Structure formats: C-alpha cells, structure tokens
C-alpha cells in the first residue's frame, strides 16, 4: 500500500478521464492542499454520478400506468 500522499495524488490524477480532467484543470492552482482534500472534492463533485443500487423489492414494485401502455400502442401503430 502506498503511504506517501504525494505519490497517491500523482497516481490518482493520471487516472482522470474527460470530465474529471476538465474539472481538475479548471481548479485554481492553490485550491487543493492535500490528497485527502482532493479526494473530498472529487467525492463532492462527482458523487451525483454514482447510481444507487436498487434492491429487488424496489424493482418488483415498479408498475406501468395505463396511459403508458396506450402511448406505446399509438407509437407502434404509427410505425406500421
């Protein structure tokens, strides 16, 4: 396990892709004081991108409204 936080910081930023890189490079140079600070800011910024796991009870409770069925039928009829 890496104990050097500077090394952890350098390794972490090499893994950034597209939107994370854009976010990182838009930060002011002195806005991050440590690896743990960067970690906290990443979680705050990107945690909305993480999907919550759904349990089976929640999935099985999903129902289709009557109007949704009608809407789908109309779309299918128009295509035929």
N, CA, C and O atoms as a printed pandas DataFrame, in Angstrom:
     atom_number atom_name residue_name chain_id  residue_number  x_coord  y_coord  z_coord
0              1         N          UNK        A               1    0.843   -1.192    0.000
1              2        CA          UNK        A               1    0.000    0.000    0.000
2              3         C          UNK        A               1    0.887    1.254    0.000
3              4         O          UNK        A               1    1.900    1.311    0.698
4              5         N          UNK        A               2    0.499    2.230   -0.774
5              6        CA          UNK        A               2    1.270    3.481   -0.876
6              7         C          UNK        A               2    0.976    4.357    0.343
7              8         O          UNK        A               2   -0.182    4.662    0.628
8              9         N          UNK        A               3    2.016    4.755    1.052
9             10        CA          UNK        A               3    1.861    5.599    2.234
10            11         C          UNK        A               3    2.117    7.080    1.933
11            12         O          UNK        A               3    1.634    7.955    2.652
12            13         N          UNK        A               4    2.871    7.352    0.881
13            14        CA          UNK        A               4    3.229    8.718    0.515
14            15         C          UNK        A               4    2.040    9.387   -0.172
15            16         O          UNK        A               4    1.656    8.998   -1.275
16            17         N          UNK        A               5    1.460   10.393    0.483
17            18        CA          UNK        A               5    0.268   11.038   -0.083
18            19         C          UNK        A               5    0.568   11.787   -1.367
19            20         O          UNK        A               5   -0.307   11.907   -2.224
20            21         N          UNK        A               6    1.790   12.297   -1.523
21            22        CA          UNK        A               6    2.147   12.964   -2.782
22            23         C          UNK        A               6    2.140   11.967   -3.935
23            24         O          UNK        A               6    1.685   12.285   -5.034
24            25         N          UNK        A               7    2.641   10.773   -3.685
25            26        CA          UNK        A               7    2.638    9.724   -4.707
26            27         C          UNK        A               7    1.199    9.320   -5.030
27            28         O          UNK        A               7    0.851    9.130   -6.196
28            29         N          UNK        A               8    0.365    9.188   -3.997
29            30        CA          UNK        A               8   -1.043    8.831   -4.217
30            31         C          UNK        A               8   -1.735    9.897   -5.064
31            32         O          UNK        A               8   -2.520    9.575   -5.957
32            33         N          UNK        A               9   -1.446   11.147   -4.784
33            34        CA          UNK        A               9   -2.006   12.269   -5.535
34            35         C          UNK        A               9   -1.596   12.193   -7.005
35            36         O          UNK        A               9   -2.437   12.313   -7.896
36            37         N          UNK        A              10   -0.316   11.994   -7.250
37            38        CA          UNK        A              10    0.195   11.922   -8.627
38            39         C          UNK        A              10   -0.386   10.733   -9.389
39            40         O          UNK        A              10   -0.723   10.851  -10.567
40            41         N          UNK        A              11   -0.500    9.602   -8.724
41            42        CA          UNK        A              11   -1.070    8.416   -9.363
42            43         C          UNK        A              11   -2.548    8.639   -9.676
43            44         O          UNK        A              11   -3.018    8.297  -10.761
44            45         N          UNK        A              12   -3.265    9.207   -8.729
45            46        CA          UNK        A              12   -4.699    9.426   -8.914
46            47         C          UNK        A              12   -4.985   10.321  -10.116
47            48         O          UNK        A              12   -5.853    9.995  -10.925
48            49         N          UNK        A              13   -4.286   11.425  -10.249
49            50        CA          UNK        A              13   -4.604   12.351  -11.345
50            51         C          UNK        A              13   -4.292   11.767  -12.717
51            52         O          UNK        A              13   -4.818   12.244  -13.722
52            53         N          UNK        A              14   -3.446   10.743  -12.775
53            54        CA          UNK        A              14   -3.186   10.108  -14.074
54            55         C          UNK        A              14   -4.353    9.234  -14.524
55            56         O          UNK        A              14   -4.411    8.827  -15.684
56            57         N          UNK        A              15   -5.277    8.946  -13.616
57            58        CA          UNK        A              15   -6.421    8.094  -13.964
58            59         C          UNK        A              15   -7.635    8.897  -14.425
59            60         O          UNK        A              15   -8.622    8.320  -14.881
60            61         N          UNK        A              16   -7.570   10.211  -14.311
61            62        CA          UNK        A              16   -8.712   11.050  -14.678
62            63         C          UNK        A              16   -9.005   10.966  -16.166
63            64         O          UNK        A              16   -8.090   10.912  -16.988
64            65         N          UNK        A              17  -10.292   10.957  -16.506
65            66        CA          UNK        A              17  -10.722   10.945  -17.897
66            67         C          UNK        A              17  -11.668   12.117  -18.135
67            68         O          UNK        A              17  -12.340   12.573  -17.210
68            69         N          UNK        A              18  -11.720   12.583  -19.321
69            70        CA          UNK        A              18  -12.588   13.622  -19.860
70            71         C          UNK        A              18  -13.146   14.627  -18.853
71            72         O          UNK        A              18  -12.477   15.615  -18.549
72            73         N          UNK        A              19  -14.342   14.405  -18.330
73            74        CA          UNK        A              19  -14.970   15.426  -17.483
74            75         C          UNK        A              19  -14.193   15.643  -16.191
75            76         O          UNK        A              19  -14.149   16.758  -15.673
76            77         N          UNK        A              20  -13.580   14.583  -15.668
77            78        CA          UNK        A              20  -12.788   14.724  -14.446
78            79         C          UNK        A              20  -11.535   15.532  -14.723
79            80         O          UNK        A              20  -11.152   16.373  -13.910
80            81         N          UNK        A              21  -10.894   15.294  -15.852
81            82        CA          UNK        A              21   -9.720   16.086  -16.232
82            83         C          UNK        A              21  -10.097   17.548  -16.413
83            84         O          UNK        A              21   -9.398   18.438  -15.929
84            85         N          UNK        A              22  -11.196   17.795  -17.107
85            86        CA          UNK        A              22  -11.639   19.174  -17.335
86            87         C          UNK        A              22  -11.896   19.877  -16.014
87            88         O          UNK        A              22  -11.504   21.030  -15.831
88            89         N          UNK        A              23  -12.555   19.183  -15.092
89            90        CA          UNK        A              23  -12.824   19.755  -13.770
90            91         C          UNK        A              23  -11.513   20.039  -13.035
91            92         O          UNK        A              23  -11.324   21.125  -12.487
92            93         N          UNK        A              24  -10.610   19.055  -13.028
93            94        CA          UNK        A              24   -9.348   19.188  -12.309
94            95         C          UNK        A              24   -8.524   20.362  -12.843
95            96         O          UNK        A              24   -8.009   21.160  -12.060
96            97         N          UNK        A              25   -8.397   20.475  -14.160
97            98        CA          UNK        A              25   -7.585   21.540  -14.738
98            99         C          UNK        A              25   -8.241   22.915  -14.640
99           100         O          UNK        A              25   -7.587   23.934  -14.864
100          101         N          UNK        A              26   -9.526   22.943  -14.307
101          102        CA          UNK        A              26  -10.200   24.238  -14.127
102          103         C          UNK        A              26  -10.038   24.782  -12.707
103          104         O          UNK        A              26  -10.382   25.933  -12.437
104          105         N          UNK        A              27   -9.516   23.957  -11.807
105          106        CA          UNK        A              27   -9.321   24.398  -10.421
106          107         C          UNK        A              27   -8.165   25.393  -10.322
107          108         O          UNK        A              27   -7.212   25.336  -11.100
108          109         N          UNK        A              28   -8.266   26.296   -9.362
109          110        CA          UNK        A              28   -7.156   27.216   -9.094
110          111         C          UNK        A              28   -5.991   26.405   -8.547
111          112         O          UNK        A              28   -6.199   25.417   -7.843
112          113         N          UNK        A              29   -4.773   26.810   -8.863
113          114        CA          UNK        A              29   -3.579   26.026   -8.513
114          115         C          UNK        A              29   -3.431   25.799   -7.014
115          116         O          UNK        A              29   -2.892   24.768   -6.610
116          117         N          UNK        A              30   -3.881   26.705   -6.191
117          118        CA          UNK        A              30   -3.715   26.543   -4.737
118          119         C          UNK        A              30   -4.987   26.051   -4.043
119          120         O          UNK        A              30   -5.088   26.122   -2.819
120          121         N          UNK        A              31   -5.947   25.559   -4.806
121          122        CA          UNK        A              31   -7.223   25.175   -4.193
122          123         C          UNK        A              31   -7.212   23.782   -3.563
123          124         O          UNK        A              31   -8.150   23.428   -2.848
124          125         N          UNK        A              32   -6.180   22.994   -3.810
125          126        CA          UNK        A              32   -6.085   21.650   -3.227
126          127         C          UNK        A              32   -4.850   21.604   -2.340
127          128         O          UNK        A              32   -3.733   21.862   -2.788
128          129         N          UNK        A              33   -5.073   21.270   -1.075
129          130        CA          UNK        A              33   -3.958   21.294   -0.126
130          131         C          UNK        A              33   -3.351   19.916    0.133
131          132         O          UNK        A              33   -2.225   19.824    0.624
132          133         N          UNK        A              34   -4.072   18.855   -0.186
133          134        CA          UNK        A              34   -3.551   17.517    0.083
134          135         C          UNK        A              34   -4.311   16.478   -0.739
135          136         O          UNK        A              34   -5.309   16.782   -1.392
136          137         N          UNK        A              35   -3.813   15.247   -0.686
137          138        CA          UNK        A              35   -4.503   14.146   -1.349
138          139         C          UNK        A              35   -5.912   13.990   -0.772
139          140         O          UNK        A              35   -6.868   13.764   -1.515
140          141         N          UNK        A              36   -6.037   14.110    0.531
141          142        CA          UNK        A              36   -7.329   13.941    1.185
142          143         C          UNK        A              36   -8.294   15.064    0.815
143          144         O          UNK        A              36   -9.500   14.844    0.709
144          145         N          UNK        A              37   -7.764   16.255    0.622
145          146        CA          UNK        A              37   -8.565   17.381    0.159
146          147         C          UNK        A              37   -9.075   17.120   -1.261
147          148         O          UNK        A              37  -10.247   17.352   -1.558
148          149         N          UNK        A              38   -8.199   16.643   -2.125
149          150        CA          UNK        A              38   -8.595   16.304   -3.493
150          151         C          UNK        A              38   -9.652   15.208   -3.481
151          152         O          UNK        A              38  -10.647   15.288   -4.201
152          153         N          UNK        A              39   -9.435   14.195   -2.672
153          154        CA          UNK        A              39  -10.389   13.098   -2.552
154          155         C          UNK        A              39  -11.765   13.614   -2.129
155          156         O          UNK        A              39  -12.780   13.210   -2.697
156          157         N          UNK        A              40  -11.803   14.477   -1.162
157          158        CA          UNK        A              40  -13.056   15.057   -0.676
158          159         C          UNK        A              40  -13.752   15.872   -1.763
159          160         O          UNK        A              40  -14.967   15.776   -1.937
160          161         N          UNK        A              41  -12.979   16.670   -2.491
161          162        CA          UNK        A              41  -13.558   17.493   -3.564
162          163         C          UNK        A              41  -14.070   16.628   -4.718
163          164         O          UNK        A              41  -15.099   16.937   -5.319
164          165         N          UNK        A              42  -13.358   15.555   -5.025
165          166        CA          UNK        A              42  -13.825   14.633   -6.072
166          167         C          UNK        A              42  -15.159   14.001   -5.689
167          168         O          UNK        A              42  -16.085   13.940   -6.498
168          169         N          UNK        A              43  -15.244   13.539   -4.460
169          170        CA          UNK        A              43  -16.489   12.916   -3.995
170          171         C          UNK        A              43  -17.625   13.921   -4.027
171          172         O          UNK        A              43  -18.725   13.601   -4.478
172          173         N          UNK        A              44  -17.372   15.128   -3.557
173          174        CA          UNK        A              44  -18.405   16.169   -3.556
174          175         C          UNK        A              44  -18.853   16.491   -4.975
175          176         O          UNK        A              44  -20.048   16.643   -5.227
176          177         N          UNK        A              45  -17.921   16.593   -5.891
177          178        CA          UNK        A              45  -18.233   16.982   -7.270
178          179         C          UNK        A              45  -18.898   15.870   -8.071
179          180         O          UNK        A              45  -19.829   16.125   -8.835
180          181         N          UNK        A              46  -18.429   14.650   -7.902
181          182        CA          UNK        A              46  -18.873   13.564   -8.784
182          183         C          UNK        A              46  -19.758   12.510   -8.123
183          184         O          UNK        A              46  -20.131   11.534   -8.774
184          185         N          UNK        A              47  -20.095   12.679   -6.871
185          186        CA          UNK        A              47  -20.917   11.656   -6.215
186          187         C          UNK        A              47  -22.316   11.579   -6.805
187          188         O          UNK        A              47  -22.972   10.544   -6.681
188          189         N          UNK        A              48  -22.793   12.648   -7.446
189          190        CA          UNK        A              48  -24.114   12.572   -8.079
190          191         C          UNK        A              48  -24.087   11.670   -9.303
191          192         O          UNK        A              48  -25.137   11.278   -9.812
192          193         N          UNK        A              49  -22.892   11.342   -9.775
193          194        CA          UNK        A              49  -22.762   10.444  -10.922
194          195         C          UNK        A              49  -22.846    8.975  -10.528
195          196         O          UNK        A              49  -22.943    8.100  -11.389
196          197         N          UNK        A              50  -22.810    8.709   -9.238
197          198        CA          UNK        A              50  -22.843    7.332   -8.763
198          199         C          UNK        A              50  -24.293    6.908   -8.576
199          200         O          UNK        A              50  -25.060    7.556   -7.864
200          201         N          UNK        A              51  -24.648    5.824   -9.218
201          202        CA          UNK        A              51  -26.015    5.328   -9.120
202          203         C          UNK        A              51  -26.178    4.466   -7.876
203          204         O          UNK        A              51  -25.332    3.630   -7.562
204          205         N          UNK        A              52  -27.279    4.689   -7.179
205          206        CA          UNK        A              52  -27.573    3.865   -6.009
206          207         C          UNK        A              52  -28.031    2.489   -6.472
207          208         O          UNK        A              52  -28.771    2.363   -7.448
208          209         N          UNK        A              53  -27.589    1.475   -5.771
209          210        CA          UNK        A              53  -28.003    0.121   -6.109
210          211         C          UNK        A              53  -29.489   -0.039   -5.790
211          212         O          UNK        A              53  -29.971    0.444   -4.766
212          213         N          UNK        A              54  -30.188   -0.705   -6.658
213          214        CA          UNK        A              54  -31.610   -0.975   -6.449
214          215         C          UNK        A              54  -31.749   -2.383   -5.879
215          216         O          UNK        A              54  -31.082   -3.315   -6.328
216          217         N          UNK        A              55  -32.613   -2.522   -4.896
217          218        CA          UNK        A              55  -32.847   -3.861   -4.390
218          219         C          UNK        A              55  -34.036   -4.486   -5.124
219          220         O          UNK        A              55  -34.818   -3.773   -5.753
220          221         N          UNK        A              56  -34.171   -5.780   -5.048
221          222        CA          UNK        A              56  -35.222   -6.479   -5.789
222          223         C          UNK        A              56  -36.622   -6.051   -5.380
223          224         O          UNK        A              56  -37.516   -5.980   -6.224
224          225         N          UNK        A              57  -36.824   -5.767   -4.115
225          226        CA          UNK        A              57  -38.144   -5.333   -3.658
226          227         C          UNK        A              57  -38.567   -4.063   -4.377
227          228         O          UNK        A              57  -39.713   -3.936   -4.807
228          229         N          UNK        A              58  -37.646   -3.135   -4.506
229          230        CA          UNK        A              58  -37.941   -1.879   -5.199
230          231         C          UNK        A              58  -38.209   -2.127   -6.688
231          232         O          UNK        A              58  -39.139   -1.552   -7.255
232          233         N          UNK        A              59  -37.408   -2.969   -7.312
233          234        CA          UNK        A              59  -37.589   -3.258   -8.726
234          235         C          UNK        A              59  -38.928   -3.950   -9.003
235          236         O          UNK        A              59  -39.597   -3.635   -9.988
236          237         N          UNK        A              60  -39.313   -4.880   -8.146
237          238        CA          UNK        A              60  -40.575   -5.600   -8.352
238          239         C          UNK        A              60  -41.797   -4.743   -8.048
239          240         O          UNK        A              60  -42.909   -5.101   -8.438
240          241         N          UNK        A              61  -41.613   -3.624   -7.364
241          242        CA          UNK        A              61  -42.747   -2.752   -7.047
242          243         C          UNK        A              61  -43.061   -1.760   -8.166
243          244         O          UNK        A              61  -44.048   -1.029   -8.074
244          245         N          UNK        A              62  -42.255   -1.718   -9.206
245          246        CA          UNK        A              62  -42.484   -0.820  -10.329
246          247         C          UNK        A              62  -43.688   -1.299  -11.132
247          248         O          UNK        A              62  -43.794   -2.477  -11.475
248          249         N          UNK        A              63  -44.584   -0.377  -11.422
249          250        CA          UNK        A              63  -45.772   -0.721  -12.208
250          251         C          UNK        A              63  -45.888    0.214  -13.399
251          252         O          UNK        A              63  -45.321    1.307  -13.405
252          253         N          UNK        A              64  -46.614   -0.220  -14.389
253          254        CA          UNK        A              64  -46.838    0.575  -15.590
254          255         C          UNK        A              64  -48.197    1.244  -15.489
255          256         O          UNK        A              64  -49.191    0.593  -15.167
256          257         N          UNK        A              65  -48.245    2.521  -15.759
257          258        CA          UNK        A              65  -49.514    3.247  -15.740
258          259         C          UNK        A              65  -50.313    2.916  -16.994
259          260         O          UNK        A              65  -49.743    2.564  -18.027
260          261         N          UNK        A              66  -51.603    3.028  -16.900
261          262        CA          UNK        A              66  -52.474    2.708  -18.031
262          263         C          UNK        A              66  -52.150    3.584  -19.242
263          264         O          UNK        A              66  -52.125    3.092  -20.370
264          265         N          UNK        A              67  -51.905    4.866  -19.022
265          266        CA          UNK        A              67  -51.623    5.768  -20.146
266          267         C          UNK        A              67  -50.295    5.434  -20.833
267          268         O          UNK        A              67  -50.143    5.691  -22.027
268          269         N          UNK        A              68  -49.344    4.873  -20.104
269          270        CA          UNK        A              68  -48.074    4.486  -20.714
270          271         C          UNK        A              68  -48.285    3.364  -21.726
271          272         O          UNK        A              68  -47.657    3.350  -22.785
272          273         N          UNK        A              69  -49.142    2.456  -21.408
273          274        CA          UNK        A              69  -49.466    1.362  -22.310
274          275         C          UNK        A              69  -50.116    1.905  -23.585
275          276         O          UNK        A              69  -49.757    1.482  -24.684
276          277         N          UNK        A              70  -51.055    2.820  -23.456
277          278        CA          UNK        A              70  -51.733    3.429  -24.595
278          279         C          UNK        A              70  -50.742    4.198  -25.460
279          280         O          UNK        A              70  -50.790    4.105  -26.686
280          281         N          UNK        A              71  -49.865    4.939  -24.847
281          282        CA          UNK        A              71  -48.865    5.708  -25.575
282          283         C          UNK        A              71  -47.994    4.783  -26.423
283          284         O          UNK        A              71  -47.724    5.069  -27.589
284          285         N          UNK        A              72  -47.566    3.695  -25.838
285          286        CA          UNK        A              72  -46.727    2.735  -26.561
286          287         C          UNK        A              72  -47.484    2.122  -27.739
287          288         O          UNK        A              72  -46.914    1.950  -28.817
288          289         N          UNK        A              73  -48.757    1.794  -27.543
289          290        CA          UNK        A              73  -49.560    1.227  -28.622
290          291         C          UNK        A              73  -49.682    2.215  -29.777
291          292         O          UNK        A              73  -49.561    1.824  -30.938
292          293         N          UNK        A              74  -49.920    3.488  -29.473
293          294        CA          UNK        A              74  -50.038    4.507  -30.521
294          295         C          UNK        A              74  -48.744    4.623  -31.316
295          296         O          UNK        A              74  -48.778    4.745  -32.540
296          297         N          UNK        A              75  -47.615    4.587  -30.638
297          298        CA          UNK        A              75  -46.325    4.672  -31.323
298          299         C          UNK        A              75  -46.115    3.484  -32.241
299          300         O          UNK        A              75  -45.619    3.637  -33.358
300          301         N          UNK        A              76  -46.487    2.307  -31.781
301          302        CA          UNK        A              76  -46.325    1.109  -32.594
302          303         C          UNK        A              76  -47.250    1.129  -33.813
303          304         O          UNK        A              76  -46.851    0.702  -34.896
304          305         N          UNK        A              77  -48.488    1.625  -33.644
305          306        CA          UNK        A              77  -49.437    1.706  -34.749
306          307         C          UNK        A              77  -48.953    2.678  -35.818
307          308         O          UNK        A              77  -49.099    2.416  -37.012
308          309         N          UNK        A              78  -48.377    3.803  -35.390
309          310        CA          UNK        A              78  -47.873    4.787  -36.340
310          311         C          UNK        A              78  -46.717    4.232  -37.183
311          312         O          UNK        A              78  -46.557    4.617  -38.341
312          313         N          UNK        A              79  -45.940    3.359  -36.625
313          314        CA          UNK        A              79  -44.798    2.782  -37.344
314          315         C          UNK        A              79  -45.232    1.740  -38.382
315          316         O          UNK        A              79  -44.524    1.505  -39.361
316          317         N          UNK        A              80  -46.372    1.130  -38.170
317          318        CA          UNK        A              80  -46.819    0.051  -39.088
318          319         C          UNK        A              80  -47.420    0.559  -40.345
319          320         O          UNK        A              80  -47.833   -0.231  -41.195
